[in-house]
Amino acid sequence: MAPDAPLLAVEDLKVHFAVEGRRYRAVDGVSFAVDRGRTLGVVGESGCGKSVTSLAIMRLVSQPPGIYAGGRIVFGGTDLLALPEGRMRALRGGRIGMIFQEPMTSLNPVYTCGDQIVESLRVHSGLSRRAARARAVELLDLVRLPSPAKRADDYPHQLSGGQRQRVMIALALANSPDLLIADEPTTALDVTIQAQILELMKDLQERTGTAILLITHDLGVVAETCDEIVVMYAGTIVERAPTQALFADPQHPYTIGLMAAVPRIDVEAERLATIEGSVPPPWAELRGCRFAGRCPLADERCRREPPPLRPLATGHDVACWYAPIERRAA
Amino acid sequence: MIETVANRLLLSIPVLFGVLILGFALVTLAPGDPARVMAGPAAPPEVVAQIRDRMGLDDPVVVQFLRYLGRVAEGDLGRSLISNRTVTAELGAAIVPTVELMVACLVWSIPLGIAMGTLAAVWRGSIVDRIIMTISVAGVSLPIFFICLVLIQVVGVQWRLLPFIGRGGPLWTVEGLRHIALPALSLGLIFIGPVARMTRSSVLEVLRLDHVRTARAKGLSERRVILRHGLRNALIPVVTLIGLQAGYLLGGAVVTETIFSYPGIGRLAVGAILSSDFPLAQGAILVLALAFILINLIVDVLYALLDPRVQRR
């Protein structure tokens, strides 16, 4: 593996679901890369395929109905999709950690928080029970749970949502992963707790050098935490850019719509801005641009030919025939 | 934990009281005259009247019940009208065989039912799943007396593999095991079906939960995910079901013991009722009710052990 190769490179990934004879193209040709120690945000609305992408990297999409229909997921030089299950298992929770959206239900209610971390530690590093237990308390301290030794003996139902998410982060970081996948880690939490959890993740990243893949629908979250952002729509990437550039100058009509839809306190508006229409159903056979049905700029060509993701001078990659779009022209 | 047990024990007091009332009422209001049974069919009416008077059968029902309560409190359940031995002695002799039968039945049927249900869930939709579910439906739908008769006919009479009458001795002896095999097999068969079905649906439900995905994301082997994070959680409703099935188990024991002439509480109760041996019937009903309460107490304790969320409530 070349020294400058990215830690994780997803190349033209396609994940489909075969349900009742129909084929749902949940992820349809997605490519992005995450470098060591960096944070990549994946943004999009519900059902755009962002969670499926993250599960696919862990190879946790259940088959059937899931089908890895194409592409590669190269992590540390190896294609995960070609890896035997045993070696994939060593990576899960080892070199790749994952945090889920629902802290309330993501921990097993019948084991103590400490036990659940200990289990992961022992499976991967073969620590003795005592050493693993000491390490688990250390990890709970690292995620700033007060009195970690006591919390380790608590069952999940005895903790609050924010505390449980801290336990999940400790669990995901247990074996010092190179990559942390966080699938909507703050969505289920109060706003103040959200900020604390994001700050904690950033802080831990600085200390451990872990790369983070942050999946979210919340533009505010990515703005604060990510180095680079990928915008997904209906299973494809419509725009990819460094955070600053994306927020300063969004190029895809969908991204522009998303940003306009964020309520602003300094602008008076009668109604909140929305994007007209809704996401095409995932079984729809779309020939052209998937956003064409909702796009104010769409013409015949957009409906006929899918626009490729192509680089612009501004450091953006955009999948739109009309890019570069003069800002706020839409 | 101790608190849970103490709570459940307190709650069983009214149940026990209800059982005493019911047992007393059943026997008192049932047709047939205990004095006549004691005196024998040929006895003159004066003798019967004398016995009625001595037993206090002409007193008001409430007085009779209070007297009964007082005696029960002293541990005196009366004497069998037929054998004239004390009811406690008769029951004492029958309890051990019945407990042995329960143990011999549960020790194989519950683990097997759970294993079958788990396999069916893991291989859902496969041929294994279908075979297991067919067996368990058969187990649920076949009446126990039929199972008993078929086993006696095939295993006992045609193949001459196992004895099918009476008890051969304590459970740990070879003869004891040989004699208990068929009754325990029949009784267990009715238990496997519900346990397997409940385990299957419960495991399927748990395996869809978020924490199982977390377990997979930790890099655990599929076996460990299913056993430690799936089955462990899925057992909670299964244990509840086993508690609910305890009634069937005791009822099944009555039938099984009668068919196999197995000297347990169930056969004792049937015999006592058929021969109008009222004190013995009352005693047997009391013991069966106590067993039901005890099984449910054990289930509650297990429940608290399995689910930490219960303990603290």
HADDOCK unambig.tbl for C-alpha pairs under 7 A between the chains (distance, minus, plus):
assign (segid A and resid 89 and name CA) (segid B and resid 219 and name CA) 4.55 0.50 0.50
assign (segid A and resid 89 and name CA) (segid B and resid 220 and name CA) 6.77 0.50 0.50
assign (segid A and resid 90 and name CA) (segid B and resid 219 and name CA) 5.93 0.50 0.50
assign (segid A and resid 91 and name CA) (segid B and resid 219 and name CA) 6.95 0.50 0.50
assign (segid A and resid 92 and name CA) (segid B and resid 217 and name CA) 5.41 0.50 0.50
assign (segid A and resid 92 and name CA) (segid B and resid 218 and name CA) 5.59 0.50 0.50
assign (segid A and resid 92 and name CA) (segid B and resid 219 and name CA) 4.47 0.50 0.50
assign (segid A and resid 93 and name CA) (segid B and resid 217 and name CA) 5.76 0.50 0.50
assign (segid A and resid 93 and name CA) (segid B and resid 218 and name CA) 4.04 0.50 0.50
assign (segid A and resid 93 and name CA) (segid B and resid 219 and name CA) 5.22 0.50 0.50
assign (segid A and resid 98 and name CA) (segid B and resid 217 and name CA) 6.58 0.50 0.50
assign (segid A and resid 105 and name CA) (segid B and resid 210 and name CA) 5.76 0.50 0.50
assign (segid A and resid 105 and name CA) (segid B and resid 211 and name CA) 6.08 0.50 0.50
assign (segid A and resid 106 and name CA) (segid B and resid 210 and name CA) 4.86 0.50 0.50
assign (segid A and resid 106 and name CA) (segid B and resid 211 and name CA) 4.18 0.50 0.50
assign (segid A and resid 106 and name CA) (segid B and resid 214 and name CA) 6.07 0.50 0.50
assign (segid A and resid 107 and name CA) (segid B and resid 211 and name CA) 4.90 0.50 0.50
assign (segid A and resid 108 and name CA) (segid B and resid 211 and name CA) 5.15 0.50 0.50
assign (segid A and resid 110 and name CA) (segid B and resid 233 and name CA) 6.92 0.50 0.50
assign (segid A and resid 110 and name CA) (segid B and resid 307 and name CA) 5.70 0.50 0.50
assign (segid A and resid 110 and name CA) (segid B and resid 308 and name CA) 5.91 0.50 0.50
assign (segid A and resid 120 and name CA) (segid B and resid 218 and name CA) 5.78 0.50 0.50
